[in-house]
């Protein structure tokens, strides 16, 4: 936590289909909607 903001890390995993980058982007977007962009920073 720095400057009263939490740091969040999201790592791409392995997928046989190959959609992990898209799935990660969707998950990150939903996280931002719920948390609000001012409360955290991606690292």
C-alpha positions as CSV (number, residue, x, y, z in Angstrom):
1,X,0.0,0.0,0.0
2,X,1.4,3.4,-1.0
3,X,-0.2,6.8,-0.7
4,X,-3.3,5.2,0.9
5,X,-3.8,3.2,-2.3
6,X,-3.6,-0.6,-2.6
7,X,-1.4,-2.3,-5.2
8,X,-3.0,-5.1,-7.3
9,X,-1.2,-7.6,-9.5
10,X,-2.9,-9.7,-12.1
11,X,-0.8,-12.4,-13.9
12,X,-1.8,-14.1,-17.1
13,X,-2.0,-17.9,-16.7
14,X,-1.9,-20.8,-19.2
15,X,-4.8,-21.6,-21.5
16,X,-5.2,-24.3,-24.1
17,X,-7.7,-22.1,-26.0
18,X,-5.6,-19.0,-25.8
19,X,-8.1,-16.4,-24.4
20,X,-6.3,-15.7,-21.2
21,X,-5.2,-12.2,-22.2
22,X,-8.9,-11.3,-23.0
23,X,-10.2,-13.0,-19.9
24,X,-7.6,-11.1,-17.8
25,X,-8.7,-7.8,-19.3
26,X,-12.3,-8.5,-18.5
27,X,-11.5,-9.5,-15.0
28,X,-9.4,-6.3,-14.5
29,X,-12.2,-4.1,-15.9
30,X,-14.7,-5.6,-13.5
31,X,-12.3,-5.1,-10.6
32,X,-11.9,-1.5,-11.6
33,X,-15.7,-1.0,-11.7
34,X,-16.2,-2.5,-8.3
35,X,-13.2,-0.9,-6.5
36,X,-13.0,2.5,-8.3
37,X,-9.8,3.5,-10.0
38,X,-8.8,5.9,-7.3
39,X,-8.5,3.2,-4.6
40,X,-5.7,1.1,-6.1
41,X,-3.0,0.9,-8.8
42,X,-2.0,-2.0,-11.0
43,X,1.6,-3.2,-10.6
